[in-house]
Amino acid sequence: MAPPLSGILQKVNPFVGTSGDRGQMYPGAEMPFGLIKLAPDTYPGALSGTAHSGYDYEDRSVVGFSHLRFSGVGNAGVGGNVSVLPLVAQPESLEPGAYRQPFRKESETCCPGYYSLVLESGIKAELTASHHVGVHRYLYPERGDPTLLIDLCRGFTPVRDAHCVLVNPTEIAGEFTAEQMNACGWYRLFFWIRFQHPASSIDLYPRYRNEMSVRANVHDEGLVVIARFNRRHTRPLGIKIGFSAISAAQARRNIDREAAGWHFELVREIAQDAWDTILRRLQVSGQDEHERLLHSFVYRSCLSPFQMTDSLACYMGDDGEVHRPPRDRVFYHGWSMWDTYRTKFPLLALITPELMPNMMLSLAETLDFRLGFLPGEELFDCHGYAPVPNVRMELSNVVLLDSHLKDVGSPEPEAAFNVMRAIADMEFAGDRDRLGYVPRRPDITCQYAYDNWAVLAMAEALGKSQERHPYYERSRYYRNVWDKSLRFFRARDEKGEWLDFPKDPSVIEEKYVYEGSMWHWRWAVVHDVPGLIELYGGSERFIRELDYFFAHDLHNHGNQPGIHAPWMFAAAGTPWLSQRWVRRILTEPMRHCYGTHNALPGPYEGPAFRNRPDGLIPEMDDDDGCMAAWYVLSSIGLFPLCVGRPLYLLGAPLFEEMTLETAAGTQFRIVCREWGPDAWYVHAAKLNGKTVSAPWLSHEQVVSGGILELTLGDKPSHGWGAVAKSPW
C-alpha cells in the first residue's frame, strides 16, 4: 500500500505542459536533481520527434519506460535511453511502432517521485527512482507469459552503439554511447540491470535487422533484450537499473547503495521525502489554481543539474578521468544554461542555497576543462564528450557572478573568476574585439556584453580593480549595434556597414536574431538599463515604446528573449506598468506574437499559464525550468531583472501570503493587505515595520528573514516606487 502523500506533494501537477508540445514536459519518477528521469515514452510522439521529452498527454500508447531526459528543451530532446516495456507475449516485430502497448488513460497517475499506469493487457506498471537507479514494479495479470522488452539502442538522439553481457539469469551489464542534442557531442553511460526473479530465458536481438529469428552476439550494435519469466514468480516483478558514467560495476554499486533489496515503497518514500523538503520551503495561500501552478513549477525548476557523485564518492569528468573529490563535495553535471540563467538559478539560490556552492564549483570546473580543448562557441554547444546528457552553456558567467554575490557561489571564487575571464575573452576575440560587435548578430553582441559585464562585476567584488579593463568597454559593445535612426539593435557586417533591416521587425526568428523578433531584442540590455534608456533618448520615450510593445501585442511569452521585458518598467521608474503587464501575463488571456517555428498560422490568443496538460502557450518550451521559474518568481513578486545584481524587483503577488524558508532557518514572509483578485498594484510597502519606497529589495534583505507588508489596490499608484536613481 502506497504511503499517503503530504499536502504539498498533492499540489504538484506533473502533467502541466505535457500536451501538444505546450511546454515539452513529461510526467515521471525522479529525485530532486537526480540523474534518473524514469518516464513513459509514448506513441507516436516519442518516435516522431514531436514529444521532445518522450511524452505527449494526447498519446494513448507507450513504447517503453526510459531513464534519461531533459524537461522542455525543444529540438529533438536528448535521452530516452534504456527503455523497458512489459509484455504478456513475445513481440512479433522489434519495430517500436509494432510492439507499442495501449494503456488505460484513466489509470495514469503521477506525483513527485512516482509514476503509474495500467496497460490494456492488464499489466500495472509502477516507477520510482533514486539519484542513479530506476526502480520498476510490474504486476502481471493471471494470463499471458510475463515478458520484458529492453531496448538498448533507442533514444531521442541516435545511439551510436550498445553492448551488454548476460551475467546470470537475474543480471545484465552493459553500456551505450548516444549523441547530445543537435549532434554536438556524445555521452557514454554504463548500466546494470537486476531482475527480482530469475529469467527463464534471455535472448538478444539486433533490432535494426528486425528478424526475431536471428540472435545477436553480446557485442552487437542495436541490441534488444527479450527476457521471459515464470508466471508463478512474477507477482510482482521488480526491476532495478543502475547507471554510472564510470563503469558497469559502479552502476551495480549504485543499486546496492541506493536501492538495496526489493523495497519499492522505501525508495518511493525517500524520493518523496526529498521533494517534500524542497517544496515546503516556499508556501503560499490565497488562490488554489495558482497555488497548484506555483508548486508544480517549483518542482519543474529542481530537475537539473544532475547529482553525479555516486556510491564511491567519485565522478567522471569531461576529461574522461575518474575524480575523487573531498568528502563534502558533490559534483553536478547536465547543463542547460540558456535560458535557465534568466530565472531558474536565481530561484535555486532562494530555495536550495545549500546546493549552490557545489553546483557552481561543478559548473566552473566543467567550463575550465572544456575551455582547454574547444574553440569558440563549441564550448556553449557542449561539443565533444560529456558523461551525461547536456544541452547548452551560454551565459554561465552571469550565474557564477550572481551566486558569488549572493554568498551561495563557488567556494573557489578565484578559480571561477579565471574561467569567467577566459570565456569573456573568447567571446570578443580577434576581429570581434576590434570591431566592437559580433558581425551579423546583434543579439549575440548583447549577450556577450552581458557576459563581459559579469567579469567586470566579479573583478570589483574580488578587489581586482586593475583587471576591470577591457571588460568595462566590452560591456558597452551593445551600443555599437544600436541604430539610433531606427531605435533598434541592428546587424552590421565585417566592414561596419548596416545590413538589411526587416520590413516587419515583429517577425520571429528573423535571420539576424535568435528565438525572437527585433522587437524582443530591443530590451536585451539588463546589465545597463540607464545606458539603454539613454539610447532611446530618455526614460519617457523608453517607457512609451515599451508600453507600445505590450499594448500592440508584439510580446511573445512563448519564448525567452523577452520574458524579462514587463519588469523593465520598474527599473525605468514606472513599477505600476510592470505590475499591470506581469499580472496580465500571469492570469489574463493575451495575444502573443508567435511564430518561432513557423508552426502557427497566426498569433496565439489565450492565457500563458493554466493548470492543465495544454496549459502553456502552443510550442512554448519550458527550457529546463526557465519558464517555470519565471512564473514562480513573478507570482510571488520577487524578480531578478539583472542576474548578477543581487536585487529583486517588487511586484504585486498573486497570493495573500507567501513564506520562504531561508537557509539559516529563518522565514521571509510577504503579507498582502487589501489583497484580492483585482488588486494588481502596490500602493505601499514596509519591511519589518520600516517604509520601503524603492521597488526592489536586496538578496540579503530577503534571506535575512522578516515580514514584507504590501498594501495593494485595484488602481495604479503612480507614487510608490517611482524613484529617481535606479541601481539597474
N, C-alpha and C positions, 0 to 999 in steps of 0.2 A: 504494500500500500504506500502510495506516494505521500511524503510529508506535506502538511498544509503550507501553502505559500504565505509569506508575510504580506502585509498590506501594501508595502512599497513595491514588491515584485508584481503584485496583481495589477498595478497601474501601468506596467510596461506593455506596450503592444508591438511585438516584433514584426507584425505584418504591415505596419505603416511603410509605404513606399515600395511595396513588393509587386505591384500590379502594373502591367502595361508600360514598363520602362519608366515609371514615375519614381525616381529615387535610386533604382538599380540595387535595391537591398534584398535581403533574404531572411527567412526565419531559420534559426539554427541553435545548436547547443555549443556553448563556449564559456571559457573563463574570461574575466576582465584581462585584456592584453595577452590572451593565450594564443599560441601558435595554431592550435586546432580550432577550425571553424566547421564543425560537423553538421551538414545540412543537406536537404534533398536537392538533387538536380532534376529538373522537371522537363518533360517532353511537350512540345518541341523546342522550348526556349533555350535549354542548355546546349542543344545541338545546332540550332540555327544561328546562335550568336546574339539573339535578341534579349536574352536574360543574362546580363553581364556578370552576375554573381551566381548564376546557375539556376535561378528560381524565378518563375513568374506565377503570381497568385491565380491567374486565369487558367493555367495548365492543369490538367487532370490526370497526368501520368508521371511516374518517376522512372528514370533510367539508373538510379543509384543514389547512395548517400556518400558524398565525398568529403574530404577532410580539410582542404585549404581553400582560401578565397579572401578577397578584399570586399568591403562593402561600398557599393556605389561609385566605382572608379571609372565606369564607362569603357569605351573602346571594346576590346574583346574580353575584358576582365583578365584575371590571372588566377590560377589554382585549378580546382576541380579534380584533384589527384587522389588516387587510390580509392576507387568507387566500389561500394559494396551494395549488392542487391539481393534480397532474399527471394527465393522462388520455391514453388511446390513441385517443380519438374525440371528436367534438363531442357534448356532452351533449344529451339530448332535452328537458330541463327545467332551469330555473335555480333550482328549489327545492332547498335543500341535501339534504333527505331523498331526493331523486330522483337527484342526482349523487354521493352518497356512495360511497366506494370501500372494499370489504372488504380487509383485509390479513392476512398470514400472521403469526399471533401469535408463533410460534417464531422469526421473523426479527427481532423488535423488540429493539433494543439501545440502551442509553443509559449514558453516563458523563459526568462533568463536562466541558462544552464540546462535546458531540457527541450526536446522536440519529440513528437509522436504522431503517427498516423496509422490507419488500418488500410491495407491493400484490398482490392476487390477479391483477391484469392483467399482472404481471411487472415493473412499474416498481420500481426500487430508489430510495428517497428517502434522502438524507443531508443533515443540517443541522448548521451550526456558526454562530458569531456572534462579532462584536467588540462594543464598547460600544454602537454606534449602527447597526450593519449586520447584517442577517440574510443568511447565505450558504447557498444551496441547491445541491445537486447531484443531478440525476436521470439515472439510466441506464435508457433505454427498451429494451424488447425489440425483436427484429427486425421483428415485425409491428405493424401499427397506425400511426396518424398522431399523432406527438408533439404534444400539446396542453397548454396551461396555462389553467386557470380561476383568475382572480384576482378575488376578491370584495372590493370596497371598502366595502360597506355592512353587512356582517355583523359583529356583535360580541356580547360578553356583556351589554352595555348598548346602548341604542339609538344608532345613528349618525344624527346629525341631517342631515348632508349629506356628500357625497363628490364631488369633482371631479378630473378628470385631463385631461392633454393628451398626445397622441401626438407625441413629439419626433422620433423616427425609428424605423426597424424594430427597433432594439435598446434603445430607451429610452422610458420613460413617466414623466411627472412628475405629481404631484397632491397633494391634501390631504384631510383629513376632520376632522369635529368629532364627538365622542362624549360621552355622558353619563358622569359619575362614578358610582361605586357609590351606590345609594339615591337616584339622581336629584338629588344635592345640588348639582351644578355640572357643568362640562364641561371637556374638554381638546381642544386642536387641534394636530394634527401634520401636517407635510409629509413627503412621501416621494419617492424617486427609484428607479425600477426599471430595472435594467440586465440584459439578456439576453446570454449568452455568444455566441450566434449570432443573426443577423437573423431575425425572424419573417417567414414567407411571407405572413401576413395577421394583422391585429389588428382585432377588432370589439368594440364597446362595446354593452352591452345594459342597459336599465333593468330590473333583476331583479324589482322589485315588480309590473311588468306581466306578467312571466312569458311573454313572447312571443318566441321565438327569431327570429321573422321581422322583428321591429321593432328597428332600430338606434337607439342612443341618441346624443344630442349629447354633446360632451365635457364639458358642464357640467350634465348631468342628475344628479338625485339617485338614489342606489341603483344605482351602477354595478357591472357585472360585465364584466371584460375576458376575452375569449377570444382567445388567441394560438396560432397554428399554426406549425409549424416543418417544414423539410425533413428527412426521416429521415436523410439522408446526413450532416447537420451536427449531429446531436444525440447523439453518443455520447462523453462525456455532455453534458447540457445544464446549464450553470451559470446561476444567477440570484442577483443581489445586490440587496437592498432597503435603502437607507439612510433613516434617519429624522432629522428635526430639528424642533424647535419654532419655528425661526426662518424657514426658507424651504425651498423645494424645491431651490434652488441650493446651500444649505448641506447638505442631505441628500446631494446629489451629491458635494460636497467631502468629506463624511464617508466615502463609499465610496472616493474616491481616496486618502484618507489612511490609513484603517483596513483596507481590503481591496482594494488595488490589484492589477490583474492577475487571473488566474483560478487562483490557488494555494489551493485549498480546504484542503489539508493544512497549509499555512503558517498560515492563520487558525485552524484547529483546534489546531495546536501552541501558538500564542500563548495561546489561551484555556486550554488545559490546563496550560501552564506557570504561568499566573496562579493557577489553582486549586491546583496543587501547592505553590506558595509559601505560600498561606494554610493549607492543610490540614496541612502539615508543622509548623506552629507549635504544634500540640497533638497529641502522640502518646502512646499508652497501650499496655499489654501486660497480658495475663492472661486475658482471656475473648474469644474470637473473635467470638461473636454480638454481644456488647455493644460490642466494638471497632468492628464494622461499623456498628452503630446510631449510635455516637458520631460517626464521621466523616461519616455520612450527614446527621446533624443539624447538625454544624458547617457543612456545605455549605448546608443549608437556611437557616441563620442569616445567610448572606452574599449574599443575593439582592437586598436593598434596604437603603437608598435607592439611587436610580439616579444614576450619574455623568452629569451633564448638560453639562459643559463640552466643546464639540465642537472641530472642526478649526481654527477661528479663535480658540480660547481665549475664547469668549464663550458666553452662555447667555440664554435667555428667562426673565424673571421673571414673577411673578404679576401684576405691573403691566402686562403686555403690552409691555414695553420690552426691547430687547436690552442686556445689560450686558457690559462688558468689564473683568473684574477684573484685579488684578495677576497676573503670570505664574505665581506659585506658588499661586494659588487654584484650587481645583476646586469647582464648585458641584454640590450634590446635591439631588434632589427625588424625590418619590414616597414619601409617609409613611404609615405605619400604626402610629401610636404606641400605640394601645390594642389589644392589651395588650403590645406589644413592650417598653414601658418596664420591665416587670417583670423580664425576663431577657435579652432579645436585646441591648440596648445595653450592659448590663454585660458580657456576653460579648465584644462587639466591642471594648470598652475593654481587654480582655486579649489578644485575638488579632490585632486590626487597630488598635492605638492610633495609628499614624501617620496613619490616615484620619480619626480622630475630630475633630480640630480643624476641618477643612473641613466635615465633616458638621454639627457643632454650629453653626458660623457660618452655614451654609446654612439650618439649621432656625430659628435666631434671626431671620435676615433675612426668611424666608418668613412667620413669625409676625408680625413687626413690620409688614410690609406689610398682611397680612390684618386685623390689628387696626384699621387705618385705615379700613376700609370695611365690615366685617362686624359685625353686632350679636350679642351674646350667644353662645350655643352654636353658631351658624352657623360660627364660626371653627373649632371642633373637627370639624364635619361636612364641612369642605372645600367650602363653598358657593362659588359664583362660578367664575371662570376659574382654571385651573392649566395649566401647559404639558404635563403628563403625568398619567397616572392616579394618583389618590390615594385614601386610604381615610378615616383619622381621625387627629386630632392631640391628643387628651386626654393629660394628664399629661406634656406636654413639659417643664414646669418641673423635674420631678424628674430628668429625663435631663440637662438643661442643668446643673443643680447637680452631679449625680454626675460628669459629665465634667470639670467645673471642679475639683472636689476631688481627682480622680484625675490632675490635670495633663494631661488629654487633651481639654480643653474648648475653647470658642471662644477664638481669640486676641484677642477683644474682649469681655472679661468685663463691662465696664460696660454695653455695649450689650445683652448677654444679660440682665443684671440688670434693666434697664429694661423689656425685653419680659416677663420673668417677673413683675415687679411689676404691669404693665398687665393681664396675664392674671388674676392673683390678685384684683386689684381688680374686674375684670369678673365673676368667679365669685361673689363675695359683694357684689354691688352692690345699692343701694337697700334694699328690704324684706328681702332675704336677710341683709344685714348687721345690720339692726335686729332681726330675729328670731333670728339666730344659727344658721340652718339653711336648707336648700332645702326649701320646702314639698312634702310628699308624696314626697320622695326621700331616704331615709336613706343609700342607697348613694352618691349624688352628694355629699351632705353630707360623707361620709367622704373621698371623693376630693378634693374642693375643700379640705378641711382639710389634706390631704397636700400639695397644690399650694402652699398658703399657708405651710406649714412650710418648703417648699423656698425660698421667698423669704426667710423668716426666716434660714435657714441660710446662704444666699448673702450676705445683708447682713452677717452676722457674719464670713464668710470674707473679704469685701472691706473690712472695717473700718468698716462703715456702721451702727454700733450705734444711732445716732439714728433710723434708718429701720426698726428692728425692729417698732415699733408701726405698724399694728394686726395684723401678721401673727402675732405670738405668740398673741393672743387668738383669731384665726380658726383657727389650727392646732388649737385645742382645741374648736372648734364641734361636733366629733363627739359630745361629751358631751351636747349639747342634744337629740340624737335617741336617747339611751340610756334605755330604760325599765327602771329598776332593779328593778321588781317582777317583770318577766319575764326580765331579764338578756339582752335582745336590743335591737339597734337597731330603731327603730320609726318609722313615718311620722307626721308631725304636719301639721296644716293651717295655714292662714294666721293662724288665731286662737290657735294654740298647743295646740289640742286633739289628743289622740292619735287616730289613725284606726284602723280595724279591723285587728286582728292575725289572721293566718290560723290556722284551727284546726289545720292541719298546716304548721308552719314549714319542713318539708323540701321543699315544693313548689317546683320550679324555675321561674324567671321569674314569681314571684308579682308582682302588679301594682305593688308599690312598690319592687321591686329588679330589676336587670337581669342576665340570664345567670347566675343563681344563685338559691339559696334564702336565706331569712332565716338559716339555719344557716351558709351560706358567708360571708355578710357580717358575721357576728359577729366575725370575725378580721381585719377590713379595716384596722385601725389599726396600720400597721407603723412609722410615724414616732414613735410614743409608746407603746411596749409597756408600760412601767411604768404609764402612765396608764390603759391598757386593763385591765391586771391589777387596778388599783385599783377600776375599775367592777365587776369581777366579785366583789369582796370579798376579794381576796388571791390570791397565787400558787397556793396549794393548790387552791382552787376552780377557778381558771382552768385549771390543768393537768388536773384531774379532768374538767372539762366538755369540754376539747379532746380528751382521750383518749376520752371517750364519743362524740364526733363521729366519730372514726375507727372505734372498736370496733363501733359500731352502724350502719355502712355509710351514714352521712349525707354522706360526702365524694363529690364528683364530679370526677374528674380529667379529664373530657371537656371542661370549660370552665374559664375562667381565674380567676374571682374568688377561688377558694380554693386555688390551686395552691401558694401560699406557706405554707399552714397547717401542714403537717407540720414545717416549720422553726421554727415559733413555740415549740415545746417547748424548743429550745436557748436561745432568747432568754429564756425563763422559768426557766432553771436546771435543766432536765432533758434534756440533749442525747441521752441514750440513747433517749429516746422519739422524738426526731427521727430518729435513726439507724434505729430499728425501722420507722417508718412510711414513711420515704423509701425504704428498701430494699424494702419490700413493694410500693410503687407502681412502683418500677423493674423488679422481677423477678417478683413473685408475682401469681397470679390474685386479683382482689378484686371485691367487689360495689360498683359505683358507682351512687349515687343519681342517676339520669339522667332527662331529660325536657325539655331546653331547648326543643326544637322540637316537642314532643308527638308525636314520630315513633315512639317505642318503647313497647311495652305495659307495660314494667316496667324495673327496674334492669338495667344491663349487668353481667354476671359474666364476668370474664376478666382477662387482663393488659392493662395500659395501653399497653405498647410491645413490639412484636415486629418482627423484620427481615423483613417481607413486605408485599405491597401492602395487605392488610387488617390491618396490624399495629397500628393505633391503635383507640381506642375508637370505636364507631359514632357518626357525626356529629361527632366531635372535629374542630374546625378548628385548624390549626396557627397561625393568626393571624400569618402572615408571619414565622414563626420563633420565636414566643414559646414554644410547647410544645417545639420542637426544642431551644432554648437551655436550657429548664428541665431537660431530660434531660441535656444536656452538663454543666451546672454541678452538678447533683445527683449525677451519676455519678462526677465527679472529687472530690466532697466539698468544693466551694467555692461557697457560695450567698449571694448578696446579698439578704438579707431585706428591708432597707430601702434601696432605691435612693435615693441621696443621702447615705448614710453610706458612706464608702469602707472597708467592712468585709465580710468573708466569714465566714459560719458554717462550721465544720468538721464534716464528716461522714465516714463510712467509705466510701472509694471502692470502686467496682466492680472496679477494676483493681489489679494488683500494683504497677505503676509508672505514673507519669504525668510527662511532661516538657512544660513550657510554654516556648517560645522568647520571651523578652521583647523589648521594643523596643530596649533597649540592647545586645542581642546576648548577654545572659546567659541562663542557664537556671534555671527554678524547677522542682524535682523533688519529687514525692511518692513515697516508698518505703514500702510497707506490710509490716511484719513480721508473721509468723503469719497471712499472708493466705490466704484460702480462700473457697469459695462460701458457707459458713455463718458467716464472720467478719463480722458485721454491725455490730459495736460497737467504738468506740475506747476503749482502756484507758490509753494514754499517748501523749504527743506531744513531739517535740523539733524545734526549728528551728535548724539549723546547730549542733547539739550542745547547745543550751540548752532546758531544760524549758519546755513550753508548758502552762499549767494552765487557761487560758481557752479556750472552744470557738470561738474566732474568730482571724483574722489580719487585719491591715490590708492595703489595696491596696499600700501602699509596701513592706511586707514581702514580698509576693508578687513584685512586679515588680523588686525589688532582686536577686532570684535567691537560690539556696541550695537546701538539702535539708530538706524536712519529713519526718521519720520518724514514722510512726504504728504503734503496736502494737495489733493488732486481736484480737478474741476472739469466741467464739460466744455469750457471755453478757453481759448488760448490765453496765457498770461505773458504779455509782452515785456514784463519787467524782470521776472525771475530768470537768472542765468545769462542775461544779456550783458556780459562783462566786456570791457574794452580790450583788455590784454589777454590773449589766448596762449596757452602753453603748447599748442599743437603746431 
